[in-house]
């Protein structure tokens, strides 16, 4: 299992990540990558962080693990949760803790 970190994603803000949805690759744009406040814990492997992605589909996709890829980062599984809708589509969040 690949250990993903905030700095890996922050370098790709506003880039497209392709997500596999029912055998179709669909573009999600990384619109936010930020740390989550936390109390230091001994042995913590990485600091917690949050990612927000925008998808311009008119339908919302359910929360679940999706296969995601980016040219620079390769392919990985990510748990996405729909959290909001705006004029441009739906916003999905991934939390890492």
N, CA, C and O atoms as a printed pandas DataFrame, in Angstrom:
     atom_number atom_name residue_name chain_id  residue_number  x_coord  y_coord  z_coord
0              1         N          UNK        A               1    0.847   -1.187    0.000
1              2        CA          UNK        A               1    0.000    0.000    0.000
2              3         C          UNK        A               1    0.890    1.247    0.000
3              4         O          UNK        A               1    1.837    1.345    0.781
4              5         N          UNK        A               2    0.579    2.175   -0.868
5              6        CA          UNK        A               2    1.342    3.402   -1.006
6              7         C          UNK        A               2    0.913    4.386    0.082
7              8         O          UNK        A               2   -0.282    4.614    0.272
8              9         N          UNK        A               3    1.882    4.976    0.801
9             10        CA          UNK        A               3    1.590    5.974    1.822
10            11         C          UNK        A               3    1.591    7.344    1.149
11            12         O          UNK        A               3    2.647    7.861    0.785
12            13         N          UNK        A               4    0.416    7.923    0.986
13            14        CA          UNK        A               4    0.276    9.220    0.319
14            15         C          UNK        A               4    0.449   10.342    1.329
15            16         O          UNK        A               4    0.029   10.225    2.480
16            17         N          UNK        A               5    1.086   11.453    0.880
17            18        CA          UNK        A               5    1.358   12.591    1.760
18            19         C          UNK        A               5    0.843   13.887    1.120
19            20         O          UNK        A               5    0.673   13.980   -0.095
20            21         N          UNK        A               6    0.607   14.866    1.969
21            22        CA          UNK        A               6    0.108   16.169    1.525
22            23         C          UNK        A               6    1.027   16.800    0.482
23            24         O          UNK        A               6    0.546   17.307   -0.532
24            25         N          UNK        A               7    2.327   16.780    0.710
25            26        CA          UNK        A               7    3.248   17.457   -0.216
26            27         C          UNK        A               7    3.172   16.852   -1.618
27            28         O          UNK        A               7    3.389   17.558   -2.602
28            29         N          UNK        A               8    2.867   15.561   -1.722
29            30        CA          UNK        A               8    2.732   14.944   -3.042
30            31         C          UNK        A               8    1.567   15.558   -3.811
31            32         O          UNK        A               8    1.678   15.819   -5.008
32            33         N          UNK        A               9    0.450   15.787   -3.124
33            34        CA          UNK        A               9   -0.729   16.344   -3.777
34            35         C          UNK        A               9   -0.622   17.849   -3.969
35            36         O          UNK        A               9   -1.042   18.367   -5.003
36            37         N          UNK        A              10   -0.067   18.562   -2.990
37            38        CA          UNK        A              10    0.028   20.024   -3.069
38            39         C          UNK        A              10    0.780   20.466   -4.318
39            40         O          UNK        A              10    0.512   21.538   -4.861
40            41         N          UNK        A              11    1.705   19.654   -4.768
41            42        CA          UNK        A              11    2.469   19.974   -5.978
42            43         C          UNK        A              11    1.613   19.853   -7.242
43            44         O          UNK        A              11    2.048   20.258   -8.320
44            45         N          UNK        A              12    0.401   19.299   -7.121
45            46        CA          UNK        A              12   -0.458   19.068   -8.288
46            47         C          UNK        A              12   -1.814   19.764   -8.173
47            48         O          UNK        A              12   -2.799   19.330   -8.771
48            49         N          UNK        A              13   -1.849   20.842   -7.401
49            50        CA          UNK        A              13   -3.081   21.621   -7.239
50            51         C          UNK        A              13   -3.559   22.118   -8.599
51            52         O          UNK        A              13   -2.753   22.566   -9.415
52            53         N          UNK        A              14   -4.847   22.044   -8.843
53            54        CA          UNK        A              14   -5.507   22.455  -10.088
54            55         C          UNK        A              14   -5.186   21.549  -11.275
55            56         O          UNK        A              14   -5.451   21.912  -12.421
56            57         N          UNK        A              15   -4.621   20.386  -11.009
57            58        CA          UNK        A              15   -4.372   19.411  -12.060
58            59         C          UNK        A              15   -5.504   18.391  -12.101
59            60         O          UNK        A              15   -6.266   18.239  -11.146
60            61         N          UNK        A              16   -5.590   17.706  -13.219
61            62        CA          UNK        A              16   -6.617   16.685  -13.414
62            63         C          UNK        A              16   -6.114   15.322  -12.960
63            64         O          UNK        A              16   -4.995   14.913  -13.269
64            65         N          UNK        A              17   -6.967   14.637  -12.224
65            66        CA          UNK        A              17   -6.739   13.265  -11.809
66            67         C          UNK        A              17   -7.857   12.442  -12.443
67            68         O          UNK        A              17   -9.032   12.798  -12.353
68            69         N          UNK        A              18   -7.486   11.362  -13.073
69            70        CA          UNK        A              18   -8.478   10.512  -13.722
70            71         C          UNK        A              18   -8.968    9.461  -12.726
71            72         O          UNK        A              18   -8.174    8.817  -12.040
72            73         N          UNK        A              19  -10.290    9.300  -12.663
73            74        CA          UNK        A              19  -10.914    8.347  -11.745
74            75         C          UNK        A              19  -11.691    7.327  -12.554
75            76         O          UNK        A              19  -12.445    7.675  -13.463
76            77         N          UNK        A              20  -11.497    6.075  -12.213
77            78        CA          UNK        A              20  -12.193    4.983  -12.893
78            79         C          UNK        A              20  -13.584    4.830  -12.272
79            80         O          UNK        A              20  -13.714    4.502  -11.092
80            81         N          UNK        A              21  -14.626    5.072  -13.082
81            82        CA          UNK        A              21  -16.011    4.933  -12.628
82            83         C          UNK        A              21  -16.728    4.036  -13.619
83            84         O          UNK        A              21  -16.978    4.426  -14.759
84            85         N          UNK        A              22  -17.055    2.840  -13.179
85            86        CA          UNK        A              22  -17.745    1.857  -14.014
86            87         C          UNK        A              22  -17.045    1.677  -15.363
87            88         O          UNK        A              22  -17.672    1.760  -16.419
88            89         N          UNK        A              23  -15.751    1.433  -15.308
89            90        CA          UNK        A              23  -14.911    1.180  -16.485
90            91         C          UNK        A              23  -14.765    2.373  -17.426
91            92         O          UNK        A              23  -14.382    2.206  -18.584
92            93         N          UNK        A              24  -15.066    3.561  -16.941
93            94        CA          UNK        A              24  -14.882    4.791  -17.717
94            95         C          UNK        A              24  -13.985    5.722  -16.906
95            96         O          UNK        A              24  -14.200    5.918  -15.710
96            97         N          UNK        A              25  -12.978    6.294  -17.569
97            98        CA          UNK        A              25  -12.090    7.239  -16.877
98            99         C          UNK        A              25  -12.706    8.632  -16.930
99           100         O          UNK        A              25  -13.057    9.130  -18.000
100          101         N          UNK        A              26  -12.830    9.255  -15.756
101          102        CA          UNK        A              26  -13.507   10.536  -15.633
102          103         C          UNK        A              26  -12.589   11.538  -14.929
103          104         O          UNK        A              26  -11.927   11.176  -13.956
104          105         N          UNK        A              27  -12.534   12.802  -15.403
105          106        CA          UNK        A              27  -11.614   13.783  -14.818
106          107         C          UNK        A              27  -12.142   14.440  -13.539
107          108         O          UNK        A              27  -13.274   14.921  -13.488
108          109         N          UNK        A              28  -11.293   14.445  -12.516
109          110        CA          UNK        A              28  -11.529   15.173  -11.271
110          111         C          UNK        A              28  -10.373   16.155  -11.128
111          112         O          UNK        A              28   -9.223   15.795  -11.380
112          113         N          UNK        A              29  -10.659   17.384  -10.729
113          114        CA          UNK        A              29   -9.616   18.403  -10.577
114          115         C          UNK        A              29   -9.358   18.629   -9.093
115          116         O          UNK        A              29  -10.290   18.850   -8.319
116          117         N          UNK        A              30   -8.099   18.573   -8.707
117          118        CA          UNK        A              30   -7.711   18.838   -7.321
118          119         C          UNK        A              30   -7.797   20.339   -7.073
119          120         O          UNK        A              30   -7.018   21.103   -7.642
120          121         N          UNK        A              31   -8.741   20.775   -6.224
121          122        CA          UNK        A              31   -8.949   22.205   -5.994
122          123         C          UNK        A              31   -8.434   22.676   -4.635
123          124         O          UNK        A              31   -8.305   23.878   -4.402
124          125         N          UNK        A              32   -8.139   21.732   -3.737
125          126        CA          UNK        A              32   -7.600   22.117   -2.428
126          127         C          UNK        A              32   -6.823   20.952   -1.831
127          128         O          UNK        A              32   -7.239   19.796   -1.918
128          129         N          UNK        A              33   -5.687   21.278   -1.225
129          130        CA          UNK        A              33   -4.878   20.307   -0.486
130          131         C          UNK        A              33   -4.369   21.036    0.751
131          132         O          UNK        A              33   -3.560   21.958    0.644
132          133         N          UNK        A              34   -4.845   20.620    1.935
133          134        CA          UNK        A              34   -4.472   21.362    3.150
134          135         C          UNK        A              34   -4.282   20.413    4.330
135          136         O          UNK        A              34   -4.877   19.337    4.383
136          137         N          UNK        A              35   -3.441   20.834    5.275
137          138        CA          UNK        A              35   -3.262   20.012    6.476
138          139         C          UNK        A              35   -4.495   20.101    7.374
139          140         O          UNK        A              35   -5.259   21.064    7.309
140          141         N          UNK        A              36   -4.669   19.090    8.204
141          142        CA          UNK        A              36   -5.730   19.075    9.213
142          143         C          UNK        A              36   -5.058   19.273   10.562
143          144         O          UNK        A              36   -4.075   18.600   10.871
144          145         N          UNK        A              37   -5.583   20.196   11.371
145          146        CA          UNK        A              37   -5.014   20.419   12.698
146          147         C          UNK        A              37   -5.152   19.151   13.529
147          148         O          UNK        A              37   -6.175   18.466   13.495
148          149         N          UNK        A              38   -4.092   18.860   14.278
149          150        CA          UNK        A              38   -4.097   17.664   15.111
150          151         C          UNK        A              38   -3.123   17.833   16.265
151          152         O          UNK        A              38   -2.257   18.707   16.240
152          153         N          UNK        A              39   -3.273   17.000   17.261
153          154        CA          UNK        A              39   -2.334   16.971   18.374
154          155         C          UNK        A              39   -1.242   15.966   18.026
155          156         O          UNK        A              39   -1.532   14.856   17.578
156          157         N          UNK        A              40    0.008   16.353   18.230
157          158        CA          UNK        A              40    1.103   15.432   17.906
158          159         C          UNK        A              40    0.955   14.104   18.659
159          160         O          UNK        A              40    0.633   14.068   19.847
160          161         N          UNK        A              41    1.199   13.035   17.935
161          162        CA          UNK        A              41    1.127   11.695   18.495
162          163         C          UNK        A              41    2.447   11.000   18.195
163          164         O          UNK        A              41    2.913   11.004   17.055
164          165         N          UNK        A              42    3.039   10.412   19.203
165          166        CA          UNK        A              42    4.306    9.717   19.002
166          167         C          UNK        A              42    4.121    8.571   18.011
167          168         O          UNK        A              42    3.173    7.792   18.116
168          169         N          UNK        A              43    5.020    8.480   17.066
169          170        CA          UNK        A              43    4.975    7.412   16.091
170          171         C          UNK        A              43    4.070    7.689   14.900
171          172         O          UNK        A              43    3.879    6.812   14.057
172          173         N          UNK        A              44    3.509    8.892   14.815
173          174        CA          UNK        A              44    2.636    9.252   13.696
174          175         C          UNK        A              44    3.429    9.167   12.391
175          176         O          UNK        A              44    4.478    9.798   12.256
176          177         N          UNK        A              45    2.934    8.398   11.447
177          178        CA          UNK        A              45    3.650    8.170   10.192
178          179         C          UNK        A              45    3.566    9.381    9.265
179          180         O          UNK        A              45    4.530    9.691    8.564
180          181         N          UNK        A              46    2.429   10.062    9.254
181          182        CA          UNK        A              46    2.259   11.265    8.438
182          183         C          UNK        A              46    1.279   12.188    9.148
183          184         O          UNK        A              46    0.466   11.745    9.959
184          185         N          UNK        A              47    1.366   13.459    8.837
185          186        CA          UNK        A              47    0.417   14.419    9.386
186          187         C          UNK        A              47   -0.891   14.317    8.610
187          188         O          UNK        A              47   -0.870   14.133    7.393
188          189         N          UNK        A              48   -2.031   14.433    9.296
189          190        CA          UNK        A              48   -3.325   14.339    8.616
190          191         C          UNK        A              48   -3.537   15.489    7.626
191          192         O          UNK        A              48   -3.061   16.605    7.833
192          193         N          UNK        A              49   -4.265   15.183    6.543
193          194        CA          UNK        A              49   -4.565   16.214    5.563
194          195         C          UNK        A              49   -5.868   15.914    4.842
195          196         O          UNK        A              49   -6.405   14.808    4.906
196          197         N          UNK        A              50   -6.361   16.943    4.151
197          198        CA          UNK        A              50   -7.614   16.869    3.414
198          199         C          UNK        A              50   -7.382   17.289    1.975
199          200         O          UNK        A              50   -6.600   18.198    1.694
200          201         N          UNK        A              51   -8.077   16.611    1.065
201          202        CA          UNK        A              51   -8.059   16.977   -0.353
202          203         C          UNK        A              51   -9.478   17.231   -0.819
203          204         O          UNK        A              51  -10.404   16.533   -0.406
204          205         N          UNK        A              52   -9.657   18.221   -1.674
205          206        CA          UNK        A              52  -10.945   18.469   -2.319
206          207         C          UNK        A              52  -10.761   18.378   -3.822
207          208         O          UNK        A              52   -9.838   18.958   -4.395
208          209         N          UNK        A              53  -11.667   17.634   -4.445
209          210        CA          UNK        A              53  -11.681   17.480   -5.896
210          211         C          UNK        A              53  -13.015   17.963   -6.438
211          212         O          UNK        A              53  -14.046   17.805   -5.784
212          213         N          UNK        A              54  -13.003   18.551   -7.626
213          214        CA          UNK        A              54  -14.245   18.962   -8.295
214          215         C          UNK        A              54  -14.441   18.071   -9.520
215          216         O          UNK        A              54  -13.509   17.791  -10.273
216          217         N          UNK        A              55  -15.699   17.637   -9.687
217          218        CA          UNK        A              55  -16.071   16.878  -10.875
218          219         C          UNK        A              55  -17.271   17.579  -11.482
219          220         O          UNK        A              55  -18.211   17.926  -10.767
220          221         N          UNK        A              56  -17.254   17.791  -12.791
221          222        CA          UNK        A              56  -18.281   18.596  -13.452
222          223         C          UNK        A              56  -19.497   17.811  -13.920
223          224         O          UNK        A              56  -20.282   18.327  -14.716
224          225         N          UNK        A              57  -19.674   16.586  -13.453
225          226        CA          UNK        A              57  -20.854   15.799  -13.844
226          227         C          UNK        A              57  -22.112   16.359  -13.191
227          228         O          UNK        A              57  -22.051   16.984  -12.133
228          229         N          UNK        A              58  -23.239   16.129  -13.829
229          230        CA          UNK        A              58  -24.529   16.576  -13.283
230          231         C          UNK        A              58  -25.079   15.603  -12.245
231          232         O          UNK        A              58  -26.067   15.893  -11.571
232          233         N          UNK        A              59  -24.431   14.449  -12.125
233          234        CA          UNK        A              59  -24.864   13.443  -11.144
234          235         C          UNK        A              59  -23.773   13.271  -10.097
235          236         O          UNK        A              59  -22.587   13.455  -10.373
236          237         N          UNK        A              60  -24.201   12.912   -8.883
237          238        CA          UNK        A              60  -23.250   12.697   -7.800
238          239         C          UNK        A              60  -22.870   11.217   -7.755
239          240         O          UNK        A              60  -23.720   10.343   -7.924
240          241         N          UNK        A              61  -21.600   10.953   -7.528
241          242        CA          UNK        A              61  -21.123    9.587   -7.388
242          243         C          UNK        A              61  -21.102    9.231   -5.903
243          244         O          UNK        A              61  -20.818   10.095   -5.073
244          245         N          UNK        A              62  -21.395    7.982   -5.550
245          246        CA          UNK        A              62  -21.451    7.603   -4.132
246          247         C          UNK        A              62  -20.067    7.571   -3.492
247          248         O          UNK        A              62  -19.049    7.435   -4.172
248          249         N          UNK        A              63  -20.058    7.702   -2.163
249          250        CA          UNK        A              63  -18.791    7.589   -1.456
250          251         C          UNK        A              63  -18.297    6.149   -1.534
251          252         O          UNK        A              63  -19.048    5.202   -1.302
252          253         N          UNK        A              64  -17.027    6.010   -1.864
253          254        CA          UNK        A              64  -16.392    4.693   -1.933
254          255         C          UNK        A              64  -14.942    4.867   -2.356
255          256         O          UNK        A              64  -14.494    5.981   -2.627
256          257         N          UNK        A              65  -14.220    3.767   -2.408
257          258        CA          UNK        A              65  -12.843    3.798   -2.896
258          259         C          UNK        A              65  -12.871    3.763   -4.422
259          260         O          UNK        A              65  -13.503    2.900   -5.030
260          261         N          UNK        A              66  -12.168    4.726   -5.023
261          262        CA          UNK        A              66  -12.051    4.804   -6.471
262          263         C          UNK        A              66  -10.585    4.629   -6.857
263          264         O          UNK        A              66   -9.689    4.997   -6.096
264          265         N          UNK        A              67  -10.345    4.073   -8.029
265          266        CA          UNK        A              67   -8.991    4.021   -8.572
266          267         C          UNK        A              67   -8.736    5.353   -9.259
267          268         O          UNK        A              67   -9.468    5.746  -10.167
268          269         N          UNK        A              68   -7.686    6.046   -8.815
269          270        CA          UNK        A              68   -7.365    7.378   -9.318
270          271         C          UNK        A              68   -5.952    7.355   -9.869
271          272         O          UNK        A              68   -5.093    6.621   -9.381
272          273         N          UNK        A              69   -5.720    8.171  -10.898
273          274        CA          UNK        A              69   -4.360    8.269  -11.434
274          275         C          UNK        A              69   -4.062    9.691  -11.893
275          276         O          UNK        A              69   -4.952   10.466  -12.244
276          277         N          UNK        A              70   -2.780    9.990  -11.874
277          278        CA          UNK        A              70   -2.261   11.277  -12.312
278          279         C          UNK        A              70   -0.936   10.963  -13.002
279          280         O          UNK        A              70   -0.202   10.084  -12.550
280          281         N          UNK        A              71   -0.626   11.655  -14.068
281          282        CA          UNK        A              71    0.604   11.372  -14.819
282          283         C          UNK        A              71    1.844   11.364  -13.927
283          284         O          UNK        A              71    2.710   10.504  -14.088
284          285         N          UNK        A              72    1.941   12.297  -13.000
285          286        CA          UNK        A              72    3.132   12.396  -12.151
286          287         C          UNK        A              72    3.096   11.441  -10.960
287          288         O          UNK        A              72    4.145   10.973  -10.517
288          289         N          UNK        A              73    1.910   11.146  -10.436
289          290        CA          UNK        A              73    1.798   10.358   -9.206
290          291         C          UNK        A              73    1.495    8.885   -9.447
291          292         O          UNK        A              73    1.635    8.074   -8.532
292          293         N          UNK        A              74    1.092    8.530  -10.637
293          294        CA          UNK        A              74    0.760    7.137  -10.910
294          295         C          UNK        A              74   -0.657    6.811  -10.474
295          296         O          UNK        A              74   -1.512    7.693  -10.397
296          297         N          UNK        A              75   -0.902    5.526  -10.187
297          298        CA          UNK        A              75   -2.246    5.045   -9.852
298          299         C          UNK        A              75   -2.319    4.627   -8.386
299          300         O          UNK        A              75   -1.376    4.052   -7.842
300          301         N          UNK        A              76   -3.469    4.929   -7.750
301          302        CA          UNK        A              76   -3.667    4.585   -6.343
302          303         C          UNK        A              76   -5.159    4.552   -6.055
303          304         O          UNK        A              76   -5.955    5.099   -6.819
304          305         N          UNK        A              77   -5.536    3.917   -4.966
305          306        CA          UNK        A              77   -6.922    3.910   -4.518
306          307         C          UNK        A              77   -7.156    5.060   -3.565
307          308         O          UNK        A              77   -6.293    5.385   -2.750
308          309         N          UNK        A              78   -8.327    5.682   -3.665
309          310        CA          UNK        A              78   -8.639    6.828   -2.803
310          311         C          UNK        A              78  -10.129    6.792   -2.451
311          312         O          UNK        A              78  -10.978    6.558   -3.311
312          313         N          UNK        A              79  -10.428    7.026   -1.172
313          314        CA          UNK        A              79  -11.814    7.033   -0.704
314          315         C          UNK        A              79  -12.352    8.451   -0.848
315          316         O          UNK        A              79  -11.896    9.364   -0.159
316          317         N          UNK        A              80  -13.322    8.636   -1.743
317          318        CA          UNK        A              80  -13.920    9.945   -2.005
318          319         C          UNK        A              80  -15.334   10.006   -1.444
319          320         O          UNK        A              80  -16.102    9.049   -1.541
320          321         N          UNK        A              81  -15.661   11.158   -0.851
321          322        CA          UNK        A              81  -16.985   11.395   -0.285
322          323         C          UNK        A              81  -17.534   12.684   -0.900
323          324         O          UNK        A              81  -16.875   13.721   -0.833
324          325         N          UNK        A              82  -18.729   12.639   -1.496
325          326        CA          UNK        A              82  -19.317   13.887   -2.002
326          327         C          UNK        A              82  -19.727   14.756   -0.818
327          328         O          UNK        A              82  -20.399   14.286    0.101
328          329         N          UNK        A              83  -19.319   16.032   -0.842
329          330        CA          UNK        A              83  -19.623   16.903    0.303
330          331         C          UNK        A              83  -20.376   18.171   -0.069
331          332         O          UNK        A              83  -20.952   18.818    0.806
332          333         N          UNK        A              84  -20.385   18.540   -1.342
333          334        CA          UNK        A              84  -21.042   19.800   -1.724
334          335         C          UNK        A              84  -21.310   19.802   -3.222
335          336         O          UNK        A              84  -20.761   19.009   -3.987
336          337         N          UNK        A              85  -22.176   20.726   -3.602
337          338        CA          UNK        A              85  -22.453   20.975   -5.016
338          339         C          UNK        A              85  -22.372   22.468   -5.244
339          340         O          UNK        A              85  -22.855   23.258   -4.433
340          341         N          UNK        A              86  -21.760   22.851   -6.348
341          342        CA          UNK        A              86  -21.736   24.256   -6.723
342          343         C          UNK        A              86  -22.132   24.377   -8.189
343          344         O          UNK        A              86  -22.529   23.386   -8.803
344          345         N          UNK        A              87  -22.031   25.556   -8.750
345          346        CA          UNK        A              87  -22.478   25.777  -10.123
346          347         C          UNK        A              87  -21.667   24.985  -11.145
347          348         O          UNK        A              87  -22.112   24.778  -12.274
348          349         N          UNK        A              88  -20.469   24.543  -10.741
349          350        CA          UNK        A              88  -19.585   23.837  -11.667
350          351         C          UNK        A              88  -19.592   22.320  -11.497
351          352         O          UNK        A              88  -18.899   21.617  -12.232
352          353         N          UNK        A              89  -20.356   21.810  -10.548
353          354        CA          UNK        A              89  -20.396   20.362  -10.348
354          355         C          UNK        A              89  -20.407   19.988   -8.882
355          356         O          UNK        A              89  -20.895   20.739   -8.038
356          357         N          UNK        A              90  -19.862   18.818   -8.587
357          358        CA          UNK        A              90  -19.824   18.313   -7.218
358          359         C          UNK        A              90  -18.407   18.363   -6.673
359          360         O          UNK        A              90  -17.433   18.218   -7.412
360          361         N          UNK        A              91  -18.312   18.573   -5.359
361          362        CA          UNK        A              91  -17.039   18.584   -4.644
362          363         C          UNK        A              91  -16.946   17.286   -3.848
363          364         O          UNK        A              91  -17.894   16.887   -3.170
364          365         N          UNK        A              92  -15.788   16.635   -3.942
365          366        CA          UNK        A              92  -15.530   15.379   -3.241
366          367         C          UNK        A              92  -14.334   15.581   -2.327
367          368         O          UNK        A              92  -13.379   16.270   -2.685
368          369         N          UNK        A              93  -14.388   14.977   -1.147
369          370        CA          UNK        A              93  -13.309   15.112   -0.181
370          371         C          UNK        A              93  -12.675   13.752    0.095
371          372         O          UNK        A              93  -13.343   12.718    0.118
372          373         N          UNK        A              94  -11.361   13.794    0.302
373          374        CA          UNK        A              94  -10.604   12.635    0.761
374          375         C          UNK        A              94   -9.844   13.070    2.008
375          376         O          UNK        A              94   -9.134   14.075    1.983
376          377         N          UNK        A              95   -9.987   12.325    3.092
377          378        CA          UNK        A              95   -9.287   12.612    4.344
378          379         C          UNK        A              95   -8.228   11.549    4.587
379          380         O          UNK        A              95   -8.466   10.357    4.390
380          381         N          UNK        A              96   -7.067   11.994    5.013
381          382        CA          UNK        A              96   -5.968   11.094    5.357
382          383         C          UNK        A              96   -5.550   11.388    6.789
383          384         O          UNK        A              96   -5.173   12.515    7.112
384          385         N          UNK        A              97   -5.616   10.391    7.636
385          386        CA          UNK        A              97   -5.212   10.588    9.028
386          387         C          UNK        A              97   -4.417    9.420    9.552
387          388         O          UNK        A              97   -4.000    9.428   10.710
